[in-house]
Amino acid sequence: MESGERRNGDSMSHNHRAPKKPRLAGLLTESDIDSEFAHHQTGVARINNGSFGCCPGSVLEAQREWQLRYLRQPDEFYFNGLRRGLVASRTVISDLINADDVDEVSLVDNATTAAAIVLQKVGRCFSEGKYKKEDTVVMFHCAFQSVKKSIQAYVSRVGGFTVEVRLPFPVNSNEEIISKFREGLEKGRANGRTVRLAIIDHITSMPCVLMPVRELVKICREEGVEQVFVDAAHAIGSVKVDVKEIGADYYVSNLHKWLFCPPSIAFFYCKKRGSESDVHHPVVSHEFGNGLPIESAWIGTRDYSSQLVVPSVMEFVNRFEGGIEGIMIRNHDEAVRMGLMLADAWGTNLGSPPEMCVGMVMIGLPSKLCVESDEDATKLRSYLRVHYSVEVPVYFLGLRDGEEGVKDKDSGLITAYVRISHQIYNKTEDYERLRDAITELVKDQMTCQNLPSG
Amino acid sequence: MASSLSPPEKASYHHRHSSKRYSTNGNVESSSVSDFVKRPKISPQNYISCSEIESEFSHHDPEFARINNGSFGCCPSSILALQRDWQLRFLRQPDRFYFDELKPKISDSRSVIKRLINADHDDEVSIVDNATTAAAIVLQQTAWAFREGRFDKGDAVVMLHYAYGSVKKSVEAYVTRSGGHVIEVQLPFPVNSADEIIDRFRIGLESGKANGRRVRLALIDHVTSMPSVVIPIKELVKICRREGVDQVFVDAAHGIGCVDVDMKEIGADFYTSNLHKWFFAPPSVAFLYCRKSSNGGGGVADLHHPVVSNEYGNGLAVESSWVGTRDYSAQLVVPSILEFVNRFEGGIDGIKKRNHESVVEMGHMLVKSWGTQLGCPPEMCASMIMVGLPVYLGVSSDSDVLKLRTFLREKFRIEIPIYFRPPEDGEIDPITGYVRISFQVYNKPEDYHRLRDAINELVRDGFRCASLSS
């Protein structure tokens, strides 16, 4: 099915060799791409790459080879192959993100894990008296739910104070975000408190906006925030990532979302500092104390194959014109183009201007659908999946008192947005299907209230 | 060797229709643990055959005498194929899979495990990556109790000196750091009887309670890793209860598929076992059992997966079922594994019994050939056994055993872990090196003959560990 000819298991007939590389035969054609994603369910308008990402067939093959290599002789692989393979992946990533030193790069399962690592450390500082009770953690109100829960579990539990900065949405410029953030920092410092940690999304999840992360980190430094953690779950493969430029203390991004890795793998960057960093993987193994990259490289017997395919992924992306940069640009341009097409068709708006989007765009849903709660949004999403084979997440925008909101062409308040994604496997028809589904629902006077459940 | 057939081959010739089930001490017992297993009425001709077993493990490196199932386990290709199916189901349409299938299917796996281990409620069973993760969960709970003043600084956590290296580090990271006092119980090795262990453990508990301290947690291996010995866990748990230990956590990494795992019989508060070691699961999946009526510390309600997700607060089992985007396929194949083991006569109990008998037989064979000894009596081992290496080889350090192991792997294509047993005062020419041999369904007597012959060759050639380079 893929362009390289690899048969399952046969390439491992000679042991101890690295997985075979695919035969590179120039740039991938459209039908090559179709082949690479032949395992995706046909007939589904899969416009939600942002949630779970995707993995091409040739990378899955490479993963399988690593898995078989381990299963074949696991002891030998553990002693001779695993660490080298992980260092190779970390080195590729370190170069990609412009880190100073590969020792700054650890591999973990996902951004959720990285958040636990950072917040456990912060929690220990509170427990051990390094931080005063009521010192603050500042974050955005739309931070990923897992991160918020992690703050509850590790920071609030030990007396830390949290300030949530409300992300303006729809948003028109970086300045709107920056000024809200400054207000949040003020609040965090009120009454003699110290802001110990700022958590900033590089690209928020829901609603989805590309944040002015460099500026926000600069402000944190100016305002004496002790540490900055950038949750960039969506970033790598979506937007250029230069960790030195961004300047955060901690930066995490999932590679299985936009960089074609199989589930699951994330890199976790920790800027080198003079003093001991005291970050530890929460699953403690015999490598405890040897530095986070080494701790994370062995957290007990696991399948580490998804962390080993990074070099194969780079081979894959380099078969596209412009490599990963080319992919990012095309995804962005197409997502915006489709977004504008939908906004136009529905008479609604984009949630942010094109320069504040990546390969994902938020588009207002017609007010006539009457999305009035999170439950309504979920219901609508399920309905689209079941009745139209369209997979797209729906965001309910709960307006607060005093917020004006944006009206659609019917002069109704826009209370919900879809978040469309564009990845290399998507086609225009996917978005047209969404367009027509919504248009039909409106025409049939369907609302979230009269939509049949289930 | 008395016969040319290995025990599994012998067994498949004996067409026993009997529903007797055997525990590892060879007694027939009416099993409570395996009762639920709806064993299809397989006729003997339909039991898995030798060539089918070979085929199931044809992905193993054929050059190797793979006698170390204990470290990384094994997974038959039919289970690997099913795992791949699960992986593809997710990749095919991940959102739908996440919303519609993942949680109920993980619940199914938990249900199967619950019945296998004789737990009371599904809620008591959480699925995690491995025993290392389970240890972090339990120890984090202990750490919170210290930090939040429910335990006094200096209260004790008692563990075995032979506890697994990762678990010791976890105790350091969570317990010592939060103010707990750690006591390691020294166990004898070689060991001659369960009583030796029980006596030493009692002494360890006493020292834990010295100076008015409380023993907040006893962390006990069901089967130690290196050196490997089956610990008399039921007795130790009883002693812990009598002596007022708050919580007992049994680390049974080598549990399910190796020894009898019956939660009600064992009576611990927490019990974890890997399924990828002896229960044919792909890497990696383990369960953590948490008794509902658990007392002490923060109780079951304070157990949390350290990787906090949006499921935080919904109970450990639910928290563990979603720790962010991951490949959960190893956890999803568990029900299928039951079908696999039931293709063997006696199911998992039959496998355990034959593994035990075979490993003891191979152990005796090696002892006889090398003139050494076993590390423990046969009744204190399950499917692994420690066999003394000839003194002549001059094993004198941890570094020696690692180098010797590497040498055996590279020169003889034998995979075997080796334990350095430091000599004690007054011992004359003690055995300082022990190999830990494992027996699993794919093993054959030839594997152990190769080890026997390799060591004999080394002795004949005047080999010494000191000659191995770093």
HADDOCK unambig.tbl for C-alpha pairs under 7 A between the chains (distance, minus, plus):
assign (segid A and resid 39 and name CA) (segid B and resid 92 and name CA) 5.70 0.50 0.50
assign (segid A and resid 40 and name CA) (segid B and resid 91 and name CA) 6.66 0.50 0.50
assign (segid A and resid 40 and name CA) (segid B and resid 92 and name CA) 4.25 0.50 0.50
assign (segid A and resid 40 and name CA) (segid B and resid 93 and name CA) 6.49 0.50 0.50
assign (segid A and resid 41 and name CA) (segid B and resid 92 and name CA) 5.00 0.50 0.50
assign (segid A and resid 41 and name CA) (segid B and resid 93 and name CA) 6.05 0.50 0.50
assign (segid A and resid 52 and name CA) (segid B and resid 94 and name CA) 6.46 0.50 0.50
assign (segid A and resid 71 and name CA) (segid B and resid 60 and name CA) 6.69 0.50 0.50
assign (segid A and resid 72 and name CA) (segid B and resid 59 and name CA) 5.64 0.50 0.50
assign (segid A and resid 72 and name CA) (segid B and resid 60 and name CA) 4.21 0.50 0.50
assign (segid A and resid 72 and name CA) (segid B and resid 61 and name CA) 5.06 0.50 0.50
assign (segid A and resid 73 and name CA) (segid B and resid 60 and name CA) 6.46 0.50 0.50
assign (segid A and resid 73 and name CA) (segid B and resid 61 and name CA) 6.06 0.50 0.50
assign (segid A and resid 74 and name CA) (segid B and resid 72 and name CA) 6.49 0.50 0.50
assign (segid A and resid 109 and name CA) (segid B and resid 326 and name CA) 6.97 0.50 0.50
assign (segid A and resid 110 and name CA) (segid B and resid 324 and name CA) 6.61 0.50 0.50
assign (segid A and resid 110 and name CA) (segid B and resid 325 and name CA) 6.74 0.50 0.50
assign (segid A and resid 112 and name CA) (segid B and resid 307 and name CA) 6.63 0.50 0.50
assign (segid A and resid 112 and name CA) (segid B and resid 308 and name CA) 7.00 0.50 0.50
assign (segid A and resid 112 and name CA) (segid B and resid 309 and name CA) 6.74 0.50 0.50
assign (segid A and resid 112 and name CA) (segid B and resid 324 and name CA) 5.87 0.50 0.50
assign (segid A and resid 113 and name CA) (segid B and resid 307 and name CA) 5.34 0.50 0.50
assign (segid A and resid 116 and name CA) (segid B and resid 306 and name CA) 6.88 0.50 0.50
assign (segid A and resid 116 and name CA) (segid B and resid 307 and name CA) 5.57 0.50 0.50
assign (segid A and resid 116 and name CA) (segid B and resid 308 and name CA) 6.42 0.50 0.50
assign (segid A and resid 127 and name CA) (segid B and resid 147 and name CA) 6.95 0.50 0.50
assign (segid A and resid 145 and name CA) (segid B and resid 310 and name CA) 5.51 0.50 0.50
assign (segid A and resid 146 and name CA) (segid B and resid 308 and name CA) 6.29 0.50 0.50
assign (segid A and resid 146 and name CA) (segid B and resid 309 and name CA) 4.05 0.50 0.50
assign (segid A and resid 146 and name CA) (segid B and resid 310 and name CA) 4.41 0.50 0.50
assign (segid A and resid 149 and name CA) (segid B and resid 308 and name CA) 6.49 0.50 0.50
assign (segid A and resid 149 and name CA) (segid B and resid 309 and name CA) 6.38 0.50 0.50
assign (segid A and resid 149 and name CA) (segid B and resid 310 and name CA) 6.10 0.50 0.50
assign (segid A and resid 149 and name CA) (segid B and resid 312 and name CA) 6.37 0.50 0.50
assign (segid A and resid 150 and name CA) (segid B and resid 308 and name CA) 5.14 0.50 0.50
assign (segid A and resid 150 and name CA) (segid B and resid 309 and name CA) 6.85 0.50 0.50
assign (segid A and resid 263 and name CA) (segid B and resid 325 and name CA) 6.84 0.50 0.50
assign (segid A and resid 263 and name CA) (segid B and resid 326 and name CA) 5.35 0.50 0.50
assign (segid A and resid 263 and name CA) (segid B and resid 327 and name CA) 5.47 0.50 0.50
assign (segid A and resid 264 and name CA) (segid B and resid 325 and name CA) 6.43 0.50 0.50
assign (segid A and resid 264 and name CA) (segid B and resid 326 and name CA) 4.98 0.50 0.50
assign (segid A and resid 264 and name CA) (segid B and resid 327 and name CA) 6.39 0.50 0.50
assign (segid A and resid 282 and name CA) (segid B and resid 136 and name CA) 6.91 0.50 0.50
assign (segid A and resid 282 and name CA) (segid B and resid 306 and name CA) 6.19 0.50 0.50
assign (segid A and resid 283 and name CA) (segid B and resid 132 and name CA) 6.62 0.50 0.50
assign (segid A and resid 283 and name CA) (segid B and resid 133 and name CA) 5.31 0.50 0.50
assign (segid A and resid 283 and name CA) (segid B and resid 136 and name CA) 5.59 0.50 0.50
assign (segid A and resid 284 and name CA) (segid B and resid 136 and name CA) 6.53 0.50 0.50
assign (segid A and resid 284 and name CA) (segid B and resid 166 and name CA) 6.42 0.50 0.50
assign (segid A and resid 284 and name CA) (segid B and resid 169 and name CA) 6.51 0.50 0.50
assign (segid A and resid 284 and name CA) (segid B and resid 170 and name CA) 5.07 0.50 0.50
assign (segid A and resid 285 and name CA) (segid B and resid 132 and name CA) 6.76 0.50 0.50
assign (segid A and resid 285 and name CA) (segid B and resid 166 and name CA) 4.00 0.50 0.50
assign (segid A and resid 285 and name CA) (segid B and resid 167 and name CA) 6.89 0.50 0.50
assign (segid A and resid 285 and name CA) (segid B and resid 169 and name CA) 6.32 0.50 0.50
assign (segid A and resid 285 and name CA) (segid B and resid 170 and name CA) 6.69 0.50 0.50
assign (segid A and resid 286 and name CA) (segid B and resid 165 and name CA) 5.43 0.50 0.50
assign (segid A and resid 286 and name CA) (segid B and resid 166 and name CA) 4.16 0.50 0.50
assign (segid A and resid 286 and name CA) (segid B and resid 169 and name CA) 5.89 0.50 0.50
assign (segid A and resid 288 and name CA) (segid B and resid 169 and name CA) 6.34 0.50 0.50
assign (segid A and resid 300 and name CA) (segid B and resid 130 and name CA) 6.58 0.50 0.50
assign (segid A and resid 300 and name CA) (segid B and resid 132 and name CA) 5.80 0.50 0.50
assign (segid A and resid 301 and name CA) (segid B and resid 130 and name CA) 6.73 0.50 0.50
assign (segid A and resid 301 and name CA) (segid B and resid 283 and name CA) 6.83 0.50 0.50
assign (segid A and resid 301 and name CA) (segid B and resid 284 and name CA) 6.45 0.50 0.50
assign (segid A and resid 302 and name CA) (segid B and resid 283 and name CA) 5.37 0.50 0.50
assign (segid A and resid 302 and name CA) (segid B and resid 284 and name CA) 5.01 0.50 0.50
assign (segid A and resid 303 and name CA) (segid B and resid 283 and name CA) 5.48 0.50 0.50
assign (segid A and resid 303 and name CA) (segid B and resid 284 and name CA) 6.40 0.50 0.50
